[in-house]
């Protein structure tokens, strides 16, 4: 595979908007890249003519990298007993931040499918809301009763030490995610 083959998909969109003829050269592999050693900010794009001469054209290339300053996904912390929940609620109350608790079970298919969606949502609110989950099969039933959980998945927003709102997620994950987003916006 030539050097151009590795970069053709990257350069195609930028070159095509300026000159469709050069984009065809790049996409077909007939074009060549030349990067002078003194200045790698510019890349020469060229093609050979029938006489063997090289037509050159100066092309400015910009790289698009993902924003790595913020995580793409935040792992939710597990709550395992009532004492831990009390400590979390006290800490959240002192910092005046709400918390979100996903009450789920490992046997619940919708719960398992929803958890990664909520972890992605956690990145949007990573400085404002802390996300937790409770596996109802691993915790004492007193904790489940404290949350007043009857269906799963249930996503609750707690603020000032008490539950303020909840979403019972028996429908599609993207709808649940939107409802959770609206619930968070309401209490921020």
MODELLER restraints for C-alpha pairs under 7 A, 6 or more apart:
rsr = mdl.restraints
at = mdl.atoms
rsr.add(forms.Gaussian(group=physical.xy_distance, feature=features.Distance(at['CA:4:A'], at['CA:26:A']), mean=6.88, stdev=0.5))
rsr.add(forms.Gaussian(group=physical.xy_distance, feature=features.Distance(at['CA:4:A'], at['CA:29:A']), mean=6.35, stdev=0.5))
rsr.add(forms.Gaussian(group=physical.xy_distance, feature=features.Distance(at['CA:4:A'], at['CA:32:A']), mean=6.23, stdev=0.5))
rsr.add(forms.Gaussian(group=physical.xy_distance, feature=features.Distance(at['CA:4:A'], at['CA:33:A']), mean=6.44, stdev=0.5))
rsr.add(forms.Gaussian(group=physical.xy_distance, feature=features.Distance(at['CA:5:A'], at['CA:29:A']), mean=6.31, stdev=0.5))
rsr.add(forms.Gaussian(group=physical.xy_distance, feature=features.Distance(at['CA:8:A'], at['CA:26:A']), mean=5.53, stdev=0.5))
rsr.add(forms.Gaussian(group=physical.xy_distance, feature=features.Distance(at['CA:8:A'], at['CA:27:A']), mean=5.63, stdev=0.5))
rsr.add(forms.Gaussian(group=physical.xy_distance, feature=features.Distance(at['CA:12:A'], at['CA:23:A']), mean=5.56, stdev=0.5))
rsr.add(forms.Gaussian(group=physical.xy_distance, feature=features.Distance(at['CA:12:A'], at['CA:26:A']), mean=6.78, stdev=0.5))
rsr.add(forms.Gaussian(group=physical.xy_distance, feature=features.Distance(at['CA:12:A'], at['CA:27:A']), mean=6.68, stdev=0.5))
rsr.add(forms.Gaussian(group=physical.xy_distance, feature=features.Distance(at['CA:15:A'], at['CA:22:A']), mean=6.65, stdev=0.5))
rsr.add(forms.Gaussian(group=physical.xy_distance, feature=features.Distance(at['CA:15:A'], at['CA:23:A']), mean=5.41, stdev=0.5))
rsr.add(forms.Gaussian(group=physical.xy_distance, feature=features.Distance(at['CA:16:A'], at['CA:23:A']), mean=4.85, stdev=0.5))
rsr.add(forms.Gaussian(group=physical.xy_distance, feature=features.Distance(at['CA:25:A'], at['CA:31:A']), mean=4.73, stdev=0.5))
rsr.add(forms.Gaussian(group=physical.xy_distance, feature=features.Distance(at['CA:30:A'], at['CA:47:A']), mean=6.51, stdev=0.5))
rsr.add(forms.Gaussian(group=physical.xy_distance, feature=features.Distance(at['CA:31:A'], at['CA:45:A']), mean=6.68, stdev=0.5))
rsr.add(forms.Gaussian(group=physical.xy_distance, feature=features.Distance(at['CA:31:A'], at['CA:46:A']), mean=5.56, stdev=0.5))
rsr.add(forms.Gaussian(group=physical.xy_distance, feature=features.Distance(at['CA:31:A'], at['CA:47:A']), mean=4.79, stdev=0.5))
rsr.add(forms.Gaussian(group=physical.xy_distance, feature=features.Distance(at['CA:32:A'], at['CA:45:A']), mean=5.77, stdev=0.5))
rsr.add(forms.Gaussian(group=physical.xy_distance, feature=features.Distance(at['CA:32:A'], at['CA:46:A']), mean=5.31, stdev=0.5))
rsr.add(forms.Gaussian(group=physical.xy_distance, feature=features.Distance(at['CA:32:A'], at['CA:47:A']), mean=6.06, stdev=0.5))
rsr.add(forms.Gaussian(group=physical.xy_distance, feature=features.Distance(at['CA:33:A'], at['CA:43:A']), mean=6.50, stdev=0.5))
rsr.add(forms.Gaussian(group=physical.xy_distance, feature=features.Distance(at['CA:33:A'], at['CA:44:A']), mean=5.60, stdev=0.5))
rsr.add(forms.Gaussian(group=physical.xy_distance, feature=features.Distance(at['CA:33:A'], at['CA:45:A']), mean=4.96, stdev=0.5))
rsr.add(forms.Gaussian(group=physical.xy_distance, feature=features.Distance(at['CA:33:A'], at['CA:46:A']), mean=6.63, stdev=0.5))
rsr.add(forms.Gaussian(group=physical.xy_distance, feature=features.Distance(at['CA:34:A'], at['CA:43:A']), mean=5.80, stdev=0.5))
rsr.add(forms.Gaussian(group=physical.xy_distance, feature=features.Distance(at['CA:34:A'], at['CA:44:A']), mean=4.78, stdev=0.5))
rsr.add(forms.Gaussian(group=physical.xy_distance, feature=features.Distance(at['CA:34:A'], at['CA:45:A']), mean=6.47, stdev=0.5))
rsr.add(forms.Gaussian(group=physical.xy_distance, feature=features.Distance(at['CA:35:A'], at['CA:42:A']), mean=6.81, stdev=0.5))
rsr.add(forms.Gaussian(group=physical.xy_distance, feature=features.Distance(at['CA:35:A'], at['CA:43:A']), mean=4.94, stdev=0.5))
rsr.add(forms.Gaussian(group=physical.xy_distance, feature=features.Distance(at['CA:35:A'], at['CA:44:A']), mean=6.15, stdev=0.5))
rsr.add(forms.Gaussian(group=physical.xy_distance, feature=features.Distance(at['CA:42:A'], at['CA:58:A']), mean=6.64, stdev=0.5))
rsr.add(forms.Gaussian(group=physical.xy_distance, feature=features.Distance(at['CA:42:A'], at['CA:59:A']), mean=6.12, stdev=0.5))
rsr.add(forms.Gaussian(group=physical.xy_distance, feature=features.Distance(at['CA:42:A'], at['CA:60:A']), mean=5.49, stdev=0.5))
rsr.add(forms.Gaussian(group=physical.xy_distance, feature=features.Distance(at['CA:43:A'], at['CA:58:A']), mean=6.28, stdev=0.5))
rsr.add(forms.Gaussian(group=physical.xy_distance, feature=features.Distance(at['CA:43:A'], at['CA:59:A']), mean=5.59, stdev=0.5))
rsr.add(forms.Gaussian(group=physical.xy_distance, feature=features.Distance(at['CA:43:A'], at['CA:60:A']), mean=6.62, stdev=0.5))
rsr.add(forms.Gaussian(group=physical.xy_distance, feature=features.Distance(at['CA:44:A'], at['CA:56:A']), mean=6.12, stdev=0.5))
rsr.add(forms.Gaussian(group=physical.xy_distance, feature=features.Distance(at['CA:44:A'], at['CA:57:A']), mean=5.61, stdev=0.5))
rsr.add(forms.Gaussian(group=physical.xy_distance, feature=features.Distance(at['CA:44:A'], at['CA:58:A']), mean=4.99, stdev=0.5))
rsr.add(forms.Gaussian(group=physical.xy_distance, feature=features.Distance(at['CA:44:A'], at['CA:59:A']), mean=6.11, stdev=0.5))
rsr.add(forms.Gaussian(group=physical.xy_distance, feature=features.Distance(at['CA:45:A'], at['CA:56:A']), mean=5.76, stdev=0.5))
rsr.add(forms.Gaussian(group=physical.xy_distance, feature=features.Distance(at['CA:45:A'], at['CA:57:A']), mean=5.33, stdev=0.5))
rsr.add(forms.Gaussian(group=physical.xy_distance, feature=features.Distance(at['CA:45:A'], at['CA:58:A']), mean=6.48, stdev=0.5))
rsr.add(forms.Gaussian(group=physical.xy_distance, feature=features.Distance(at['CA:45:A'], at['CA:59:A']), mean=6.70, stdev=0.5))
rsr.add(forms.Gaussian(group=physical.xy_distance, feature=features.Distance(at['CA:46:A'], at['CA:54:A']), mean=6.13, stdev=0.5))
rsr.add(forms.Gaussian(group=physical.xy_distance, feature=features.Distance(at['CA:46:A'], at['CA:55:A']), mean=5.11, stdev=0.5))
rsr.add(forms.Gaussian(group=physical.xy_distance, feature=features.Distance(at['CA:46:A'], at['CA:56:A']), mean=4.44, stdev=0.5))
rsr.add(forms.Gaussian(group=physical.xy_distance, feature=features.Distance(at['CA:46:A'], at['CA:57:A']), mean=6.13, stdev=0.5))
rsr.add(forms.Gaussian(group=physical.xy_distance, feature=features.Distance(at['CA:47:A'], at['CA:54:A']), mean=5.58, stdev=0.5))
rsr.add(forms.Gaussian(group=physical.xy_distance, feature=features.Distance(at['CA:47:A'], at['CA:55:A']), mean=5.55, stdev=0.5))
rsr.add(forms.Gaussian(group=physical.xy_distance, feature=features.Distance(at['CA:48:A'], at['CA:54:A']), mean=4.55, stdev=0.5))
rsr.add(forms.Gaussian(group=physical.xy_distance, feature=features.Distance(at['CA:48:A'], at['CA:55:A']), mean=6.36, stdev=0.5))
rsr.add(forms.Gaussian(group=physical.xy_distance, feature=features.Distance(at['CA:71:A'], at['CA:123:A']), mean=6.47, stdev=0.5))
rsr.add(forms.Gaussian(group=physical.xy_distance, feature=features.Distance(at['CA:72:A'], at['CA:120:A']), mean=6.46, stdev=0.5))
rsr.add(forms.Gaussian(group=physical.xy_distance, feature=features.Distance(at['CA:72:A'], at['CA:123:A']), mean=6.39, stdev=0.5))
rsr.add(forms.Gaussian(group=physical.xy_distance, feature=features.Distance(at['CA:73:A'], at['CA:119:A']), mean=5.48, stdev=0.5))
rsr.add(forms.Gaussian(group=physical.xy_distance, feature=features.Distance(at['CA:73:A'], at['CA:120:A']), mean=4.64, stdev=0.5))
rsr.add(forms.Gaussian(group=physical.xy_distance, feature=features.Distance(at['CA:73:A'], at['CA:123:A']), mean=5.81, stdev=0.5))
rsr.add(forms.Gaussian(group=physical.xy_distance, feature=features.Distance(at['CA:74:A'], at['CA:119:A']), mean=5.14, stdev=0.5))
rsr.add(forms.Gaussian(group=physical.xy_distance, feature=features.Distance(at['CA:74:A'], at['CA:120:A']), mean=6.49, stdev=0.5))
rsr.add(forms.Gaussian(group=physical.xy_distance, feature=features.Distance(at['CA:74:A'], at['CA:122:A']), mean=5.95, stdev=0.5))
rsr.add(forms.Gaussian(group=physical.xy_distance, feature=features.Distance(at['CA:74:A'], at['CA:123:A']), mean=5.92, stdev=0.5))
rsr.add(forms.Gaussian(group=physical.xy_distance, feature=features.Distance(at['CA:75:A'], at['CA:119:A']), mean=5.74, stdev=0.5))
rsr.add(forms.Gaussian(group=physical.xy_distance, feature=features.Distance(at['CA:76:A'], at['CA:119:A']), mean=6.34, stdev=0.5))
rsr.add(forms.Gaussian(group=physical.xy_distance, feature=features.Distance(at['CA:76:A'], at['CA:131:A']), mean=5.33, stdev=0.5))
rsr.add(forms.Gaussian(group=physical.xy_distance, feature=features.Distance(at['CA:76:A'], at['CA:132:A']), mean=4.90, stdev=0.5))
rsr.add(forms.Gaussian(group=physical.xy_distance, feature=features.Distance(at['CA:76:A'], at['CA:133:A']), mean=6.35, stdev=0.5))
rsr.add(forms.Gaussian(group=physical.xy_distance, feature=features.Distance(at['CA:77:A'], at['CA:131:A']), mean=6.81, stdev=0.5))
rsr.add(forms.Gaussian(group=physical.xy_distance, feature=features.Distance(at['CA:77:A'], at['CA:132:A']), mean=4.74, stdev=0.5))
rsr.add(forms.Gaussian(group=physical.xy_distance, feature=features.Distance(at['CA:77:A'], at['CA:133:A']), mean=6.24, stdev=0.5))
rsr.add(forms.Gaussian(group=physical.xy_distance, feature=features.Distance(at['CA:78:A'], at['CA:132:A']), mean=5.70, stdev=0.5))
rsr.add(forms.Gaussian(group=physical.xy_distance, feature=features.Distance(at['CA:78:A'], at['CA:133:A']), mean=5.03, stdev=0.5))
rsr.add(forms.Gaussian(group=physical.xy_distance, feature=features.Distance(at['CA:78:A'], at['CA:134:A']), mean=5.84, stdev=0.5))
rsr.add(forms.Gaussian(group=physical.xy_distance, feature=features.Distance(at['CA:79:A'], at['CA:85:A']), mean=6.46, stdev=0.5))
rsr.add(forms.Gaussian(group=physical.xy_distance, feature=features.Distance(at['CA:79:A'], at['CA:132:A']), mean=6.71, stdev=0.5))
rsr.add(forms.Gaussian(group=physical.xy_distance, feature=features.Distance(at['CA:79:A'], at['CA:133:A']), mean=6.13, stdev=0.5))
rsr.add(forms.Gaussian(group=physical.xy_distance, feature=features.Distance(at['CA:79:A'], at['CA:134:A']), mean=5.28, stdev=0.5))
rsr.add(forms.Gaussian(group=physical.xy_distance, feature=features.Distance(at['CA:80:A'], at['CA:134:A']), mean=6.78, stdev=0.5))
rsr.add(forms.Gaussian(group=physical.xy_distance, feature=features.Distance(at['CA:80:A'], at['CA:139:A']), mean=5.55, stdev=0.5))
rsr.add(forms.Gaussian(group=physical.xy_distance, feature=features.Distance(at['CA:81:A'], at['CA:139:A']), mean=5.97, stdev=0.5))
rsr.add(forms.Gaussian(group=physical.xy_distance, feature=features.Distance(at['CA:81:A'], at['CA:140:A']), mean=6.68, stdev=0.5))
rsr.add(forms.Gaussian(group=physical.xy_distance, feature=features.Distance(at['CA:81:A'], at['CA:143:A']), mean=6.47, stdev=0.5))
rsr.add(forms.Gaussian(group=physical.xy_distance, feature=features.Distance(at['CA:82:A'], at['CA:143:A']), mean=5.55, stdev=0.5))
rsr.add(forms.Gaussian(group=physical.xy_distance, feature=features.Distance(at['CA:89:A'], at['CA:161:A']), mean=5.39, stdev=0.5))
rsr.add(forms.Gaussian(group=physical.xy_distance, feature=features.Distance(at['CA:90:A'], at['CA:161:A']), mean=6.91, stdev=0.5))
rsr.add(forms.Gaussian(group=physical.xy_distance, feature=features.Distance(at['CA:92:A'], at['CA:98:A']), mean=6.24, stdev=0.5))
rsr.add(forms.Gaussian(group=physical.xy_distance, feature=features.Distance(at['CA:92:A'], at['CA:99:A']), mean=6.92, stdev=0.5))
rsr.add(forms.Gaussian(group=physical.xy_distance, feature=features.Distance(at['CA:93:A'], at['CA:159:A']), mean=6.95, stdev=0.5))
rsr.add(forms.Gaussian(group=physical.xy_distance, feature=features.Distance(at['CA:93:A'], at['CA:160:A']), mean=5.02, stdev=0.5))
rsr.add(forms.Gaussian(group=physical.xy_distance, feature=features.Distance(at['CA:93:A'], at['CA:161:A']), mean=6.40, stdev=0.5))
rsr.add(forms.Gaussian(group=physical.xy_distance, feature=features.Distance(at['CA:97:A'], at['CA:128:A']), mean=6.18, stdev=0.5))
rsr.add(forms.Gaussian(group=physical.xy_distance, feature=features.Distance(at['CA:97:A'], at['CA:129:A']), mean=6.03, stdev=0.5))
rsr.add(forms.Gaussian(group=physical.xy_distance, feature=features.Distance(at['CA:97:A'], at['CA:159:A']), mean=6.94, stdev=0.5))
rsr.add(forms.Gaussian(group=physical.xy_distance, feature=features.Distance(at['CA:98:A'], at['CA:129:A']), mean=5.43, stdev=0.5))
rsr.add(forms.Gaussian(group=physical.xy_distance, feature=features.Distance(at['CA:98:A'], at['CA:157:A']), mean=6.73, stdev=0.5))
rsr.add(forms.Gaussian(group=physical.xy_distance, feature=features.Distance(at['CA:98:A'], at['CA:158:A']), mean=5.61, stdev=0.5))
rsr.add(forms.Gaussian(group=physical.xy_distance, feature=features.Distance(at['CA:98:A'], at['CA:159:A']), mean=4.54, stdev=0.5))
rsr.add(forms.Gaussian(group=physical.xy_distance, feature=features.Distance(at['CA:99:A'], at['CA:129:A']), mean=5.33, stdev=0.5))
rsr.add(forms.Gaussian(group=physical.xy_distance, feature=features.Distance(at['CA:99:A'], at['CA:130:A']), mean=4.86, stdev=0.5))
rsr.add(forms.Gaussian(group=physical.xy_distance, feature=features.Distance(at['CA:99:A'], at['CA:131:A']), mean=5.95, stdev=0.5))
rsr.add(forms.Gaussian(group=physical.xy_distance, feature=features.Distance(at['CA:99:A'], at['CA:157:A']), mean=5.78, stdev=0.5))
rsr.add(forms.Gaussian(group=physical.xy_distance, feature=features.Distance(at['CA:99:A'], at['CA:158:A']), mean=5.29, stdev=0.5))
rsr.add(forms.Gaussian(group=physical.xy_distance, feature=features.Distance(at['CA:99:A'], at['CA:159:A']), mean=6.58, stdev=0.5))
rsr.add(forms.Gaussian(group=physical.xy_distance, feature=features.Distance(at['CA:100:A'], at['CA:129:A']), mean=6.92, stdev=0.5))
rsr.add(forms.Gaussian(group=physical.xy_distance, feature=features.Distance(at['CA:100:A'], at['CA:130:A']), mean=6.22, stdev=0.5))
rsr.add(forms.Gaussian(group=physical.xy_distance, feature=features.Distance(at['CA:100:A'], at['CA:131:A']), mean=4.84, stdev=0.5))
rsr.add(forms.Gaussian(group=physical.xy_distance, feature=features.Distance(at['CA:100:A'], at['CA:132:A']), mean=6.05, stdev=0.5))
rsr.add(forms.Gaussian(group=physical.xy_distance, feature=features.Distance(at['CA:100:A'], at['CA:155:A']), mean=6.88, stdev=0.5))
rsr.add(forms.Gaussian(group=physical.xy_distance, feature=features.Distance(at['CA:100:A'], at['CA:156:A']), mean=5.62, stdev=0.5))
rsr.add(forms.Gaussian(group=physical.xy_distance, feature=features.Distance(at['CA:100:A'], at['CA:157:A']), mean=4.53, stdev=0.5))
rsr.add(forms.Gaussian(group=physical.xy_distance, feature=features.Distance(at['CA:100:A'], at['CA:158:A']), mean=6.25, stdev=0.5))
rsr.add(forms.Gaussian(group=physical.xy_distance, feature=features.Distance(at['CA:101:A'], at['CA:131:A']), mean=6.10, stdev=0.5))
rsr.add(forms.Gaussian(group=physical.xy_distance, feature=features.Distance(at['CA:101:A'], at['CA:132:A']), mean=4.76, stdev=0.5))
rsr.add(forms.Gaussian(group=physical.xy_distance, feature=features.Distance(at['CA:101:A'], at['CA:133:A']), mean=5.15, stdev=0.5))
rsr.add(forms.Gaussian(group=physical.xy_distance, feature=features.Distance(at['CA:101:A'], at['CA:155:A']), mean=5.62, stdev=0.5))
rsr.add(forms.Gaussian(group=physical.xy_distance, feature=features.Distance(at['CA:101:A'], at['CA:156:A']), mean=5.21, stdev=0.5))
rsr.add(forms.Gaussian(group=physical.xy_distance, feature=features.Distance(at['CA:101:A'], at['CA:157:A']), mean=6.46, stdev=0.5))
rsr.add(forms.Gaussian(group=physical.xy_distance, feature=features.Distance(at['CA:102:A'], at['CA:132:A']), mean=6.22, stdev=0.5))
rsr.add(forms.Gaussian(group=physical.xy_distance, feature=features.Distance(at['CA:102:A'], at['CA:133:A']), mean=4.41, stdev=0.5))
rsr.add(forms.Gaussian(group=physical.xy_distance, feature=features.Distance(at['CA:102:A'], at['CA:134:A']), mean=6.19, stdev=0.5))
rsr.add(forms.Gaussian(group=physical.xy_distance, feature=features.Distance(at['CA:102:A'], at['CA:153:A']), mean=6.85, stdev=0.5))
rsr.add(forms.Gaussian(group=physical.xy_distance, feature=features.Distance(at['CA:102:A'], at['CA:154:A']), mean=5.94, stdev=0.5))
rsr.add(forms.Gaussian(group=physical.xy_distance, feature=features.Distance(at['CA:102:A'], at['CA:155:A']), mean=4.46, stdev=0.5))
rsr.add(forms.Gaussian(group=physical.xy_distance, feature=features.Distance(at['CA:102:A'], at['CA:156:A']), mean=6.54, stdev=0.5))
rsr.add(forms.Gaussian(group=physical.xy_distance, feature=features.Distance(at['CA:103:A'], at['CA:133:A']), mean=5.79, stdev=0.5))
rsr.add(forms.Gaussian(group=physical.xy_distance, feature=features.Distance(at['CA:103:A'], at['CA:134:A']), mean=4.89, stdev=0.5))
rsr.add(forms.Gaussian(group=physical.xy_distance, feature=features.Distance(at['CA:103:A'], at['CA:135:A']), mean=6.29, stdev=0.5))
rsr.add(forms.Gaussian(group=physical.xy_distance, feature=features.Distance(at['CA:103:A'], at['CA:136:A']), mean=6.69, stdev=0.5))
rsr.add(forms.Gaussian(group=physical.xy_distance, feature=features.Distance(at['CA:103:A'], at['CA:152:A']), mean=6.55, stdev=0.5))
rsr.add(forms.Gaussian(group=physical.xy_distance, feature=features.Distance(at['CA:103:A'], at['CA:153:A']), mean=5.68, stdev=0.5))
rsr.add(forms.Gaussian(group=physical.xy_distance, feature=features.Distance(at['CA:103:A'], at['CA:154:A']), mean=5.15, stdev=0.5))
rsr.add(forms.Gaussian(group=physical.xy_distance, feature=features.Distance(at['CA:103:A'], at['CA:155:A']), mean=6.12, stdev=0.5))
rsr.add(forms.Gaussian(group=physical.xy_distance, feature=features.Distance(at['CA:104:A'], at['CA:111:A']), mean=5.49, stdev=0.5))
rsr.add(forms.Gaussian(group=physical.xy_distance, feature=features.Distance(at['CA:104:A'], at['CA:134:A']), mean=6.06, stdev=0.5))
rsr.add(forms.Gaussian(group=physical.xy_distance, feature=features.Distance(at['CA:104:A'], at['CA:135:A']), mean=5.12, stdev=0.5))
rsr.add(forms.Gaussian(group=physical.xy_distance, feature=features.Distance(at['CA:104:A'], at['CA:136:A']), mean=6.15, stdev=0.5))
rsr.add(forms.Gaussian(group=physical.xy_distance, feature=features.Distance(at['CA:104:A'], at['CA:152:A']), mean=5.67, stdev=0.5))
rsr.add(forms.Gaussian(group=physical.xy_distance, feature=features.Distance(at['CA:104:A'], at['CA:153:A']), mean=5.01, stdev=0.5))
rsr.add(forms.Gaussian(group=physical.xy_distance, feature=features.Distance(at['CA:104:A'], at['CA:154:A']), mean=6.92, stdev=0.5))
rsr.add(forms.Gaussian(group=physical.xy_distance, feature=features.Distance(at['CA:105:A'], at['CA:111:A']), mean=6.53, stdev=0.5))
rsr.add(forms.Gaussian(group=physical.xy_distance, feature=features.Distance(at['CA:105:A'], at['CA:135:A']), mean=4.99, stdev=0.5))
rsr.add(forms.Gaussian(group=physical.xy_distance, feature=features.Distance(at['CA:105:A'], at['CA:136:A']), mean=5.65, stdev=0.5))
rsr.add(forms.Gaussian(group=physical.xy_distance, feature=features.Distance(at['CA:105:A'], at['CA:137:A']), mean=6.30, stdev=0.5))
rsr.add(forms.Gaussian(group=physical.xy_distance, feature=features.Distance(at['CA:106:A'], at['CA:112:A']), mean=6.68, stdev=0.5))
rsr.add(forms.Gaussian(group=physical.xy_distance, feature=features.Distance(at['CA:106:A'], at['CA:135:A']), mean=6.94, stdev=0.5))
rsr.add(forms.Gaussian(group=physical.xy_distance, feature=features.Distance(at['CA:111:A'], at['CA:152:A']), mean=6.96, stdev=0.5))
rsr.add(forms.Gaussian(group=physical.xy_distance, feature=features.Distance(at['CA:111:A'], at['CA:153:A']), mean=5.30, stdev=0.5))
rsr.add(forms.Gaussian(group=physical.xy_distance, feature=features.Distance(at['CA:114:A'], at['CA:173:A']), mean=5.60, stdev=0.5))
rsr.add(forms.Gaussian(group=physical.xy_distance, feature=features.Distance(at['CA:118:A'], at['CA:177:A']), mean=6.82, stdev=0.5))
rsr.add(forms.Gaussian(group=physical.xy_distance, feature=features.Distance(at['CA:122:A'], at['CA:131:A']), mean=6.46, stdev=0.5))
rsr.add(forms.Gaussian(group=physical.xy_distance, feature=features.Distance(at['CA:136:A'], at['CA:144:A']), mean=6.49, stdev=0.5))
rsr.add(forms.Gaussian(group=physical.xy_distance, feature=features.Distance(at['CA:151:A'], at['CA:168:A']), mean=6.98, stdev=0.5))
rsr.add(forms.Gaussian(group=physical.xy_distance, feature=features.Distance(at['CA:152:A'], at['CA:168:A']), mean=6.80, stdev=0.5))
rsr.add(forms.Gaussian(group=physical.xy_distance, feature=features.Distance(at['CA:152:A'], at['CA:169:A']), mean=6.82, stdev=0.5))
rsr.add(forms.Gaussian(group=physical.xy_distance, feature=features.Distance(at['CA:153:A'], at['CA:168:A']), mean=6.03, stdev=0.5))
rsr.add(forms.Gaussian(group=physical.xy_distance, feature=features.Distance(at['CA:153:A'], at['CA:169:A']), mean=5.24, stdev=0.5))
rsr.add(forms.Gaussian(group=physical.xy_distance, feature=features.Distance(at['CA:153:A'], at['CA:170:A']), mean=6.88, stdev=0.5))
rsr.add(forms.Gaussian(group=physical.xy_distance, feature=features.Distance(at['CA:154:A'], at['CA:166:A']), mean=6.82, stdev=0.5))
rsr.add(forms.Gaussian(group=physical.xy_distance, feature=features.Distance(at['CA:154:A'], at['CA:167:A']), mean=5.79, stdev=0.5))
rsr.add(forms.Gaussian(group=physical.xy_distance, feature=features.Distance(at['CA:154:A'], at['CA:168:A']), mean=4.44, stdev=0.5))
rsr.add(forms.Gaussian(group=physical.xy_distance, feature=features.Distance(at['CA:154:A'], at['CA:169:A']), mean=5.93, stdev=0.5))
rsr.add(forms.Gaussian(group=physical.xy_distance, feature=features.Distance(at['CA:155:A'], at['CA:166:A']), mean=5.45, stdev=0.5))
rsr.add(forms.Gaussian(group=physical.xy_distance, feature=features.Distance(at['CA:155:A'], at['CA:167:A']), mean=5.15, stdev=0.5))
rsr.add(forms.Gaussian(group=physical.xy_distance, feature=features.Distance(at['CA:155:A'], at['CA:168:A']), mean=6.31, stdev=0.5))
rsr.add(forms.Gaussian(group=physical.xy_distance, feature=features.Distance(at['CA:156:A'], at['CA:163:A']), mean=6.72, stdev=0.5))
rsr.add(forms.Gaussian(group=physical.xy_distance, feature=features.Distance(at['CA:156:A'], at['CA:165:A']), mean=5.80, stdev=0.5))
rsr.add(forms.Gaussian(group=physical.xy_distance, feature=features.Distance(at['CA:156:A'], at['CA:166:A']), mean=4.18, stdev=0.5))
rsr.add(forms.Gaussian(group=physical.xy_distance, feature=features.Distance(at['CA:156:A'], at['CA:167:A']), mean=6.45, stdev=0.5))
rsr.add(forms.Gaussian(group=physical.xy_distance, feature=features.Distance(at['CA:157:A'], at['CA:163:A']), mean=5.93, stdev=0.5))
rsr.add(forms.Gaussian(group=physical.xy_distance, feature=features.Distance(at['CA:157:A'], at['CA:164:A']), mean=5.79, stdev=0.5))
rsr.add(forms.Gaussian(group=physical.xy_distance, feature=features.Distance(at['CA:157:A'], at['CA:165:A']), mean=5.36, stdev=0.5))
rsr.add(forms.Gaussian(group=physical.xy_distance, feature=features.Distance(at['CA:157:A'], at['CA:166:A']), mean=6.10, stdev=0.5))
rsr.add(forms.Gaussian(group=physical.xy_distance, feature=features.Distance(at['CA:158:A'], at['CA:164:A']), mean=5.51, stdev=0.5))
rsr.add(forms.Gaussian(group=physical.xy_distance, feature=features.Distance(at['CA:167:A'], at['CA:180:A']), mean=6.70, stdev=0.5))
rsr.add(forms.Gaussian(group=physical.xy_distance, feature=features.Distance(at['CA:169:A'], at['CA:176:A']), mean=5.74, stdev=0.5))
